[in-house]
Amino acid sequence: MKPKPIVALTMGDPGGVGPEVIARAIQGPEKFGDVFILLIGTAVVFEFLEDQLHLRLPLNPIPTLTRDFLREDSINFLDVGEESQWLLKNRSLAEPASDALFDIGRVSVTNAAMSLAALKAGAYQAATGLVDALVTGPVSKEAIRLIEPRFHGHTEYLAHVSRVKKFAMMFLDEDGRGSSPLRVTLVTIHVPLKKVSRLLTLETILEKIQLTDEFLKTRLGIPKPKIAVSALNPHGRETGEEEEKVIEPAIQRAREEKITVFGPISGDRVFYDAYHGTYDAVVAMYHDQALAPFKLIAFDTGVNLTLGLPYIRTSPDHGTAFDIAY
């Protein structure tokens, strides 16, 4: 019999809303009966939450991740407090650590150490197959860069730890508020808008189409998915040259691989069509081209997914929300 899957949750930045959302979600662990839940974070944060929210958190502290320590009637908890302290002591920090256990509602190197320690543990466990899926709480990139200056974000970090070269960020709203679920993959991610054009190549666009097609087929069970590719420029080739030079050739290559793909379609039309069920997914050229329409429709229900990893990784599609934490 196949062992019960382990789903790991990383705490995210303790000064934001991540721990609160997790604390609410893990009430009634019996609803997770099909999997083992492993929460990775620091004990002081969840002790504070129990007092602050007047909740009893059904945590089962474990010393290390082995199945012998896991319980089905609890949320298994791995404390990375010692690792976070090590990160603070062994890095040259631009900002001194706070005397507080952690800092609420602001960028903090203390919070950064806690969130990075949880992320490191979850990334390693997922990459080595110790856990089957990873759900990451929101972190502050600005904070983590106080410890890891080259940190770009969850997506890039997880791909690096897994030694994956081909990966992509996809956003999904499987609630299907339109005629069908809305799914969008990004070709470029966290880059300035002025750099997008020169980062678009036939190879990068084709890679995102391939990853999207593979995910829809193998993970979602759609045998012949229909994928739309957005144009970069307003009205496509009417106002720019990227469509003819790189986007159309990438689409043609994908068609030669028997992928059902359409485009390039103007950004002011493609999301409307996808929302109404014409396509199973959209491949968009840059971050806000995808996320402005997506979050208008699915701000409260959208999920961020990383394509190309050897495991399932999801996260909420929002940030730390320091302004409303606690």
N, C-alpha and C positions, 0 to 999 in steps of 0.2 A: 504494500500500500504506500502511495506517495505521501511523504510527511506533510503535515499542515504547514502552509506557507507562513513566513514571518514578514510582517510589514513594519518597517522602521519609520518613526517620526522624529525629525530633528526639531528642537525647540525654537530655533530662530533667535532673533535679538530679544533678550529678556526685557528690554525697555519698551518694546512695542506690543502689538496686540497678539502676536503669535501664541505665547503661553496661555493667555486668557481663552483664545479660541480653542486651543487643545484641551484645556481644563473643562470647558463646557462639553466638548465633543466626546470626551472619554467617560462621561457619566453613563452608567449602565453598560459595563463591558460585555455583557451577554450578547449585545447586538453585533459584536465582532466574532461570533462563534466559529466562523469558517477559517479564521486566521489567528495567529499569535500577533499581538500588538506589542511592539518594543518602542518605548519612548526614550529618546536620548536627550539629556539636558543636565542642568545642575540642580541639586536638591534644594538649595536655598531659595531658588525662584519658585518652586512649586510649594514649598512650605509657606512662603509669603502669600501665594495665591490661595491656599487653603484658608488662611486667616482673613485675607482681603475679601474673598468672594463667599466666605462661609460655606465652602464646599468640602466634602470629604473625597479626596482623590483616591481611587482604588488602585494604588501603586504597589507593585511587588518588586522591591529593589533586588537587583541581581549583581553579583560581583564581576561577572564576565559573560559574554554571549555564548552559552552552550544550551542546547535544548533541555538538558537536565534541570536547569534553573527556571524554565519558562512555565508559567501557569495560565490556564485557560480562563479562569474566573477573575483575572486581574489584568491591569495594564502593566506589563513588565517594564521596569525602569532601570536604565543604565546611567549612573551618575558620572559626568565627565568633569567634575569640579577640580580634581587634581590636575588634569590636563590643561584646563583653562588657567590655573595658577602657574603652571610651567610656562605656558605661552607668554604670560605677563612678565615673568622673571627672566626669560631667556631671549627676549627681543629688545632691540634698541627702539624705544618708544618716543615718538614726537610729543606725546601727551602723557603726563603722569596718571597712574591709575587712581581712581577715586577711593576714598576710605569707606564708601558705602558698599553694601553687599552687591548691589548693582544699581544702575541709574535709570530712573523712569523718564520716558518721554524725550530723550535726547541722545545725540551721538556720543558714545563713550567707549574708551578703550577697554574698560572692564567688561562692558557688555559684549564688545567685539571678541574678546578672548573666550567668553562663554559660548557665543554663537558659533565661532570658528571651531572650537573644540568639539561641539556636537556635530557640526558638518563634517569635520575630518573623520570622526568615528563612523558616521553613517555612510560616507563615501567609500571608505575602506571596506566596510562590511558588505556593501552592495557590490562593489567591484570584485570582491573575492568570493561572492556567492554565499556568504553567511546569512544574508537576508535576501528575500525575493523581490521586494519592492521598497521604494524609498519615497516618503512624503516630507518635503522640506518646508519648515516654517520660514516666514519672511525675514531677511537680514538687511542690515544697512551696509551697502557697499562702502560708503564713506567711512563708517566705523571700522570695518574689517581692514581697509587699506591702512589704518593706523598701525596694524600689525603685519599685514601682507600687502605691501604697496602695489603688487602686480595683480591683485584680485580684480577680476572683471565681473564676476557674477556666478551664481549657482551653475548655470548651464556649462560655461567654459571650465569651471573647476571640476565638475563631475566627469566631464569628458576627459580632462587631463588625468585624473586619478585612474580612470578606466582604460587609459591609453587608447582612446578612440579618436580617430582623425576626422571621421565624417559624422557630423551630428547637426541637429537643428532644433529650434524652439518652435513648438506648436501650441496654439491655444484652442481649447475645445469648450463648447457649450453643448453637452449631450442632452440637456433638457429639451432641446429642439423647440425653441419658442417660435421659430419660423416653421416652414413646411418640413424641414429636416434639421438635424444637428448642424451647428456652425463650427467649422474647423479651419484654422488658418496657420500656415507655416511661414516663418520669416526667412528670407535669404540673407539679409544683413541684420545684425541685432543691435548692440549698444555702441553705435558709432555716430559721430556728428553727421548731420544731413549733407553737408558739403562733400563728405567722403564717399557717400553711397554710390555715386555713378562709377567711380573708378574701381570700386570693389566688386562691381557686378561683372562676372565673366560667364562664358558659356559653361565652364566646368562647375562653378559654384551654384548656378541656377539649376543645372541638370542634377546635381547632387541632392538639392532640396526636393526636387520633383521625385527622384528615386526613393528618398527616405520616406516621403509622404505616401507614395504608392505602396511601399513595402509595409508600412504601419497599417494602412487601411486594409490591406489584404490579410496580413498575418495576425494582427492584434484585434482588429474590429470585425474581421470575417466578411469584408465586402469583396466579392470575387472579381468584379470589374469596376473599380472606382473611377469616377469622373473627376478630374482635377483641372481647375482653372488657374491660369497664370496671369497675374496682373501686369499691366503696363507700368512703366516708371513715370512717364510724363503725362500731363493732361492731354486727353484724347490720343494718347499713344504716339505713333510716328508723326502725327500732325505737328507736334511741337518739339520733338527730340529725335535723336538718332540711336539711342540705346536699344530700342525695340528691334530695329532692323539688324543691328550689328551683333547683339549678344542674346537678347531674349528669344527672338524667333528661331535662331539656330539651336538654342538649347531645347526648345519645344520640339523641333524637328528630330533632334537626336533622341529625345524621350519617346517620340512616336515610333522611331526605328526599333526601340526596345519593347514595342507593343504596349506602351503605357497610353492610356486614354487621357489625353491632355488637350486643353483648349486655350487659345490666347495668341498674343497678349491682349487682354481685355482691359479697357479703361477702368481705373480705380473707382470712379464714381458710378460704375455699373456692376462690377463683378460681385460686390458684397450683397447687393440687392438680389442678384440671381441666386447666389449661394444660400442666402437666407430663405429663399422661397423654393429650395430643393433642386435647383438645376444642377448643382455640382456637389460632390461629397467633400471637397476641400478646396481651399484657395492657397496658392503660393504667392505671397506678397513680397515686394522688393525691399521694404524697409519697415522699421519698428512702428512708427506712428501711422503709416499707411494701413497697417493691419489692425493695430490696437485701438485706434480712434473709433472705427465702426464696431469692432468687436465689443469693446467695453460699453459703448452706448447700449448695446443689446444685452450683454451678459456680464455686467459689472459684478453682480452679486453671485453669479453661478458659474463663471468661467474658471477653467482649470488650465494651468500651465503644464505642459508635458515635454520631456526631452526625448527627441527621436535619436536613434543610433546607439543608445547605451545597451549593454547586455542585460539590463533589467528595466522594470517600469519605474520611472521617476515622475512624480507629479508635485505640484505646489499650488497654493492659491494664486490668483492672478493679480493680487494687490500687494502693497508694501507693508512696512512696519506700522504705519499710521500712528506715529509718535503723538500726534495731537489729541488722540482720543484714548490712549493707553491708560488702563486702570481708572 
